[in-house]
Each structure stands twice: as C-alpha cells, then as structure tokens.
Amino acid sequence: MSGYAAMLRAMELLKSSTDQLFLRPGDIGFEKELAGFQTGFTLRPDVVFAASSTRDVAAAVAYAAERGLPIGVQATGHGLPGDAAGGVLITTKRMDGLTVDPEARTVRIQAGVRWGQVVAAAVPYGLAPLNGSGPGVGAVSYTLSGGLGILARRFGYAADHVRSLEVVTADGRPRTVTPAGDPDLYGALLGAGHAFGVVTELEMDLVPVPRLYGGVLAFDGHAVDPVAVLRAYRKWSETVPDELTSSLSAVSHPDIPALPPQLRGRYVVAVRLAHTGADGERLVAPLREIGPALEDSLRDMPYADSHTIHRDPEFPHAYYGDSAVLDDLDVEAGARLMARTGPDAPSPCVLQINHLGGALARQAPNCVPHRAGRYLVRLLTMGSREAGRTLLDPAFTEVAPWTIGRALNFAFGSGDRTEGLYDAGTHKRLAGLKMRYDPANLFRRNYGGFSTSLPDGCHALTGVTP
C-alpha cells in the first residue's frame, strides 16, 4: 500500500472509530463548522474535528500530538484570539448535554452548552447559574477564563464554584480533575482557558436566586453630562452592598432605522445592575437623581429574564476589544476615556466599567488573577483588530496609572498580547505546570470561548519556544 493510500486508510479508520466528523478544507461542511459568533478573523485549520464526545476529543488530541500540530478549541466562537492558519481545531458545539441536581444545587454541563440552556434548566428549581450577560455564550469556556457574571460581587467568579472537570490533556488521556484529587491541574484549568487541555464537561454550583431586582437606567449623553453620570456612578458604587453587581456603559449609537427610535443618533450612558437583596428601589434612588432617564427598566424580575439587563447582541459580527483591571477609578481619567471613545471617536466604540470587589476579592484555589481590582474597564470596537488598536491602545493609556492587569474573559482578538493577563506569581506557577502537562505546547491555538492564546512560535506561559 502506498504512503498516500495508507494515509487515506488511516483517516477512514479514524472516522469509523469515533462519532466525530473529520473535515479538511474543501470538504462539505468545513466552512460551516468554522463559523462562530466572531466574524472578524479568518480560521484556516488543516483539520477540524467536530466532536460529539470525550472519546472524539481524545482522538483529536492524539492525532494532533502525533503530528506536532497546534490545537484550538471552539464552542461558540465568541472569544477568538485572532486570525490563525494550520493545526487542528476541535469544535465542541455538539456536546450540549446538561444535568441539574436540585438537591445538591449543582449542574453538570458539557463543553458546547450555552448559558441560556443552563438558566432554563435551573430556574424551575428556584436556582440560578453564575452566568454572564449573554445567553448565547459557551458556559464552559467562559468559566475556564474566570467568568465575571451578573451576580459576581455576591458570589465571586464562576470558576470559584467548579467542583470537578473532565479534561483531555496533551497525552490524549481523559481525566477527572477535582481540587482534592489533583489540585495543581484543577487550579491551572480554572483561569487559564484551554491552555492545559480540552475540558469536555464540568460540574459547578447553582445558587438559590429565583428572582432579582435589576435592569437598565439610561441617560441621553447629549441631555445629561456624561461625566456627571460617571462621577455619580463612581460615588454610588462605593456605597452599595456586595449583593449588588453593576456596570456603567457608554455607547454612541448610529442614526440608522435598524435601531429603536430612542437610541438613534444618541450617546447613551447607562447603568446596568442586578441585586439579590430586597431593597433595590432604595439603593438606586441616588442614580435616579442624576437627571431625566432615557430608559428606566429597573424592576423585580424572575431570573429567567436576567438576560434583559444587558441585552447583548445575538447576531454574529466582527469586533475587537480588550480590558484593564484597575485598583481605583479616577473620574478625570474616566472623563478622558469617555472623550476618546464617545461620539467623536473615529469608529464606533463600547465603553463598559464594571464594579468589582465583594466576593470577587476572595481568594480561591484557581488561577483567576487580579482579585484586588476594584473596577474593570472594557473597550470594544466594531470591525478589524488593526482599526481597533488605533483607537483602543491610546484610550487605555488614560487609565494606565491605575491598571494592575487585564481580564482574559475580555481579551477579544488580542491573542498576541499576553502581558498583564497574570500577576508574576501566577505566571510563574502556570509556566511550571505547562511544562509538566503540555511540554510540546500543543494547546497554543485557542480559537474560541475566551481561551488563553499561546501564539505559534511563542510560549506565552513559559516564555520559551517549543
């Protein structure tokens, strides 16, 4: 049998031995399999494994390891680190099983499950997951990168509530990882994305939150001074209890028919919040004194409606973004930031400032860093990474004196920039674990789901070339 024929035979055996689809460029379904939420970057892997089980993932990892190919993982494609060519892409969207244990207040979720599915499964029991703002985001990849959710100040990061993980490591071995059984790998997986393996399933806590007080209080930035809103928010955020999680956003909306009339052509500065206590109306009273509201949807709601607080876009599109964790929020610096990203910005930009602290400051047996941060600045632009950097890089200089790091969950399209993702101590610990669990640096092509990006030719955790 010729070498070419032997290769074809091996591929056929691989296909028949597992349930997954094995796709190459030009195959029917290849382009569709690559499609994800982020449309701004081009992915051209040599091979796509469309996994349906842990066995499929193990076969894909073994295939890549034998050939020394980089491995990427994509669930929903929200967090692509950038353009990439070659290597192996493992897609997990078919792995969408979940099981709620209402007595233990836990949920087991497979790698392709989206947060909306988890919310829908938990709410009949009066429980809630520690989900983010977008119901279409992949729950597992979100959690592996930390998971800053809508109840974060009350309960901490989603990663802090993981009980166990099923993962395929670089040796092709499926493992069950718990904090008691393998504390080193457990701690590395939670906070470093897919840098140490492909997590196929995890078990995590649910919390008893059947209802909450929340919504949006928005102001027209042309009628109310945006800096006054920022100043009031900064002062107010220092007074609220841990049960209240909030953020401030500032967006200049284009004047187009596709938008609701009240948003067209307006610079909207809004406070979004979720409160698990009973005194929400009293707590938000100072915000209502800022001025006339363009929108006021603050109300008591069932947790099933929590996605209406942020109303994240559901349609795939191109975007680029990054973040800065701050030890303080200087209002004057924030004003300059708003000026750079507001109506006079060269391209549309979304500014969001998250209030941190509370349970987020508690230490946990994982590698989620920068827990001393008091605020998180997130900037997002529509379009290409090059255009985005032209706008965002100078904007982040305004808060540089207060910046202690970056958040992996919000490093959209900036996979070639690894500085600031971890503090020095965490970086050193992860570097040692990387050499133990993935010495060949297979997991350096993390395509999707808020994963740590280890670019080709550069080992971001160890600083060495594999």
Secondary structure, DSSP 8 states (H G I E B T S, - for coil): --HHHHHHHHHHHHHHHSSSEEE-TTSTTHHHHH--SB-SS-EE-SEEEE-SSHHHHHHHHHHHHHHT--EEEESS-SS--S-EESSEEEE-TT---EEEETTTTEEEEETT-BHHHHHHHHGGGT-B----S-TTSBHHHHHHT----TTHHHH--GGGGEEEEEEE-TTS-EEEE-TTT-HHHHHHHTTSTTSS-EEEEEEEE-B--SEEEEEEEEEETTTS-HHHHHHHHHHHHTTS-TTEEEEEEEEE----TTS-TTTTT-EEEEEEEEE-SS-HHHHHHHHHTSS--SEE--EEEEGGGGGGTT----S-B-EEEEEEEESS--HHHHHHHHHHHSTTSSS-EEEEEEE--GGGGS--SS----TT-SEEEEEEEES-HHHHHHHHHHHHHTTGGGEEE--GGG-TT-TT--TTSS-HHHHHHHHHHHHHH-TT-------SSS-----TT--TTTSS--
